[in-house]
Amino acid sequence: MTDIAIAHQLPGLAEAAHEGPASKRIITGYGFWIFLLSDIVMFSCFFAAYAVLQGQTAGGPSGAELFNLRNVAIETIFLLLSSFACGMASVAVEARSHLWFQIAMAVTCVLGLGFLAIEFREFADLVARGAGPSRSAFLSAFFTLVGCHGLHVSGGELWLLTMMAQVFAKGFRADIQRRFLCFALFWHALDIIWVAIFSVVYLLGSAA
């Protein structure tokens, strides 16, 4: 290799050496995205099972007879607003604002609890009407898909309260910011999955 060629490569080599390895924030975010993708694969399997079993009512009620779109619409609004509030919490983290972080996370928590309360009431009502998960293959698939999402939201609520306590006690340390990044990704992913459930399960089910 000639001296001229080496001279042309030196700036690029120096820049690469200056960049160094990826930051912990990037590595953590990348690793958590892999976890989220595995979770999305699981939900995809539940969606596929529901699509196959949707018509298998065993002579029982169908989605058009059971679903209350008004309550489901309220659920959806709650979850969408909670995702917006979570985004505001992310802005507060960047601004290092403890007050607005706690307010935004509290709003996210309340909206998430409202979503869970409506979903629990829906499940209790279905069981009381004899439309529990053992009634038909359709209802088994429905309770599995929607219930699994509800369990994820419940876990997210516990994670949210933990993040509020950690920021209150320790501030915006680098490791806590990385944990909040993972939480925000998780919460927004649940929002996206719910939009799919709302569209595929409730809207199409009611139309059918």
C-alpha positions in Angstrom: 0.0 0.0 0.0 1.4 3.4 -1.0 2.0 6.2 1.4 -0.7 8.3 -0.4 -3.3 5.5 0.2 -2.4 5.3 3.8 -2.7 9.0 4.2 -6.2 8.9 2.7 -7.3 6.2 5.1 -5.9 7.8 8.3 -8.8 10.3 8.8 -11.4 7.5 8.6 -9.4 5.3 11.0 -9.0 8.1 13.5 -12.7 8.9 13.3 -13.7 5.3 13.9 -11.3 5.1 16.9 -12.7 8.3 18.3 -16.3 6.9 18.1 -15.5 3.8 20.1 -18.0 1.3 21.2 -21.8 2.0 21.4 -23.0 3.6 24.6 -24.8 1.6 27.2 -28.1 3.4 26.4 -27.9 2.2 22.8 -27.0 -1.3 23.8 -29.8 -1.5 26.4 -32.3 -0.1 23.9 -31.2 -2.6 21.2 -31.4 -5.5 23.7 -34.9 -4.5 24.8 -36.1 -4.3 21.3 -35.1 -7.9 20.8 -37.2 -8.8 23.9 -40.1 -6.8 22.5 -39.9 -8.6 19.1 -40.1 -11.9 20.9 -43.2 -10.7 22.7 -44.7 -9.5 19.4 -44.1 -13.0 18.0 -46.0 -14.5 20.9 -48.9 -12.1 20.3 -48.8 -12.9 16.6 -49.4 -16.6 17.5 -52.4 -15.6 19.6 -53.8 -13.4 16.8 -53.4 -16.4 14.4 -55.2 -18.7 16.8 -58.0 -16.2 17.2 -58.4 -15.8 13.5 -58.7 -19.6 13.1 -61.1 -20.1 16.0 -63.2 -16.9 15.6 -66.1 -18.8 14.0 -65.9 -21.8 16.4 -68.7 -20.7 18.8 -70.1 -24.2 19.5 -73.6 -22.8 19.2 -72.8 -20.1 21.7 -72.7 -16.3 21.4 -70.5 -14.6 18.8 -68.5 -11.4 19.2 -71.3 -9.4 17.6 -73.6 -10.5 20.4 -71.1 -10.0 23.2 -68.9 -7.0 22.5 -69.8 -3.5 23.8 -68.0 -1.2 21.4 -68.7 1.9 23.6 -66.7 0.5 26.5 -64.0 -0.8 24.3 -63.7 2.7 22.7 -63.3 4.2 26.2 -60.6 1.6 26.9 -58.8 2.6 23.7 -59.0 6.3 24.5 -57.6 5.6 28.0 -54.6 3.6 26.6 -53.9 6.1 23.9 -53.9 9.0 26.3 -51.7 7.0 28.7 -49.2 6.5 25.9 -49.2 10.3 25.3 -48.6 10.9 29.0 -45.7 8.5 28.9 -44.2 10.5 26.1 -44.5 13.6 28.2 -42.6 11.7 31.0 -39.9 11.1 28.4 -39.7 14.8 27.7 -39.5 15.5 31.5 -36.6 13.0 31.8 -34.7 14.9 29.1 -35.4 18.2 30.8 -34.5 16.7 34.2 -37.8 17.9 35.7 -38.7 15.8 38.7 -42.1 17.4 39.2 -43.4 17.0 35.6 -42.0 13.5 35.4 -44.0 12.4 38.5 -47.1 14.1 37.2 -46.9 12.5 33.8 -46.2 9.1 35.2 -49.1 9.5 37.7 -51.4 10.3 34.8 -50.1 7.3 32.9 -50.8 5.1 35.9 -54.3 6.4 36.5 -55.2 5.9 32.8 -53.7 2.4 32.8 -55.7 1.5 35.9 -58.9 2.8 34.2 -58.2 0.6 31.2 -57.7 -2.4 33.4 -60.9 -1.7 35.4 -63.0 -1.6 32.2 -61.4 -4.8 30.9 -61.9 -6.6 34.2 -65.6 -5.5 34.3 -66.0 -6.8 30.7 -64.5 -10.2 31.6 -66.7 -10.5 34.7 -69.8 -9.6 32.7 -69.0 -12.2 30.1 -68.5 -14.9 32.7 -71.7 -13.9 34.5 -73.6 -14.3 31.2 -72.2 -17.8 30.7 -69.7 -16.7 28.1 -66.5 -17.7 29.9 -63.3 -19.1 28.2 -64.6 -22.7 28.5 -67.8 -21.9 26.6 -66.3 -22.2 23.1 -63.0 -22.2 21.2 -63.8 -18.7 20.1 -64.1 -17.4 23.7 -61.0 -19.4 24.7 -59.0 -17.6 22.0 -60.6 -14.2 22.9 -59.8 -14.5 26.6 -56.3 -15.7 25.9 -55.4 -12.9 23.5 -57.1 -10.0 25.4 -56.2 -11.4 28.8 -52.5 -11.7 27.9 -52.5 -8.1 26.9 -54.2 -7.1 30.2 -51.5 -9.0 32.1 -48.8 -7.1 30.3 -50.5 -3.8 31.2 -50.7 -4.9 34.9 -47.0 -5.7 34.8 -46.4 -2.3 33.2 -48.3 -0.6 36.0 -46.0 -2.2 38.6 -42.9 -1.3 36.6 -44.3 2.3 36.3 -44.6 2.6 40.1 -41.1 1.3 40.5 -39.7 3.9 38.1 -41.5 6.7 40.0 -40.0 5.5 43.3 -36.5 5.2 41.8 -36.5 8.6 40.3 -37.9 10.1 43.5 -35.2 8.4 45.6 -32.2 8.5 43.3 -32.9 11.1 40.6 -32.1 10.8 36.9 -29.0 8.7 37.1 -27.8 7.1 33.9 -28.9 3.6 34.8 -32.4 4.8 35.8 -32.7 6.7 32.5 -31.9 3.4 30.7 -34.6 1.6 32.7 -37.1 4.3 31.9 -36.2 4.0 28.2 -37.1 0.3 28.3 -40.3 1.0 30.2 -41.4 3.6 27.6 -40.7 1.2 24.7 -42.7 -1.5 26.5 -45.7 0.8 27.2 -45.8 2.1 23.6 -45.6 -1.4 22.3 -48.6 -2.4 24.4 -50.5 0.6 22.9 -49.7 -0.7 19.4 -50.8 -4.2 20.2 -54.0 -2.9 21.7 -54.8 -1.0 18.5 -54.4 -4.3 16.6 -56.7 -6.1 19.1 -59.3 -3.3 18.9 -59.3 -3.5 15.1 -59.1 -7.3 14.6 -61.1 -8.6 17.6 -63.6 -5.9 18.4 -64.3 -4.0 15.2 -64.2 -7.0 12.8 -65.9 -9.2 15.4 -68.8 -6.8 15.9 -69.2 -6.4 12.1 -69.3 -10.1 11.6 
